[in-house]
Amino acid sequence: MKIKNFTLVALIFFSFINCSKSNEDTTPPYLYTFFIKFVDSNNNNYLNKIDENILKSNFFIAKESEEKIDKLKLAYKNINDERYLEISAASVPDIRLNEIIFNLKSKELFNDDENHKIKTTWQWENEFDNKPKEIYLDNELLTAETTEQSFEYFLIEIFL
């Protein structure tokens, strides 16, 4: 009888230990994704000319947002025969952001060696889904464009 009682107490004890706060109990990171297209005055897409790896190595989280972002992913996406830069950031778990700031340095795009600030603000549609509300490049509001298939991206016009 003592063995049964001991086993029962041990099972209850280990059950409560497993109920403690762990990484599995936390809210997963929130994902923030938006698309950018770089064009010149003739609407030529600069992403067709720029090496993807060079652009990726010069796009990073700004110091103001570093502690809030866990991961950053950049990828070229071809949608409707057009090339876009997809930017995805994952927040630190349990943090829901209203603003993320990035830096981009590209001599090919801006004809300088300066860091250009991309500030994004986010609109929450529900508990988990968000969408970019506004995006600024060096404090200038970018135009949100939508294709015929309801694909939204932000347009950056480059004048070299």
Phi, psi and omega in degrees: 000322180297324180293318178297315179296317179298317179297317179296315178297318179296318178297316179296316180301311182291333176294318179289327177297319180290345179274000181293163180294121178228178178300331180289338182275345183280159175292136178295162179297151174273146181253134181238116183229136174210165183238143177232144174233130179257124180227158174264186184296338178265012180066024174282133184279116180292337181293342176285341185257338188262134177297128183301319182293323178294315180296316180297322182286347181248013179243121185209166178287134177288156181305325181298336184246357186305315185287344183264345184251130180269318183219149175230135178227132176239139179208146171278135177235131175261117181229124181053044179064021175237148180258133180231156172263118177265125179245123179233131177232140176249129181285165170297141181308145178075002179249123177252120189260149172253348182209139173224138180242132179241164171235144177226129178236118182205111177295325181295326182270319189249354180060034175206175179251024182274155169278125178256126185274128173246111181256127179245139172242148190237142178249125181270123180274328177201197184302327186241337187261135177225170173210154180295129179272308178216148175226132181242140171245116182049048177069009174256127181294129178275152178278130174273127180246152178228132177278176180299333181267019179066024175276124183257137176215168179246134188262128173245117178268128181253127178239095180266000000 
